[in-house]
């Protein structure tokens, strides 16, 4: 299976991608499953799961007090602004899995700070070691090295905020059902990815401005 583990929809404040466009892009590009990880929101993921239950993993990219943490296989939305430790506890309480997105991205203000990252690594299931929107390729390589050093499972995602970015990064892995089988499958996975054009960030800026103006 090809699994893109980091995708945003119009339910994120910096994306305009309609839910239908997510499904169409996945089918067109041969993506078998996709984790919908909107910022501080799972409503889009839940709606998409109703539309395409075999395609969607419900996730959330949560802004903690120290930077972003991602929860996968969630049932309830987790509020932003909590400590990393409390955020992880909330993910665990509902049987979710903990991933740190873009963990060593030097140019991303939303990335978890290094000291905070190191403090919680023993509570994390996996690190995102390839993010297509990470501008500096060596930051992805540093994340890969950290995951290997700490024996953590590795994920990849396009971090798509537009439909055309979906599938720029994914994990090739055996089929799975549920959280435990997902982890076993991910351990056998192979990372595939390419960086998105830096202009993709302009689409996110435009989405924020358009939503602000429409309020």
GISUL-V516775 format. One record per run of one state. SS is the DSSP state (hx for helix, st for strand, lp for the rest). FROM is the first residue (numbers start at 1). TO is the last residue. Records with the same first field share a line. If there is no record, write none. Layout:
SS->FROM-TO  FROM-TO
//
This chain:
lp->1-1  8-18  30-32  37-38  40-42  52-55  65-66  73-83  94-96  101-113  124-125  132-136  151-152  158-159  161-162  166-168  173-177  187-189  194-199  215-215
st->2-7  33-36  39-39  56-64  67-72  97-100  126-131  153-157  160-160  169-172  190-193
hx->19-29  43-51  84-93  114-123  137-150  163-165  178-186  200-214
//
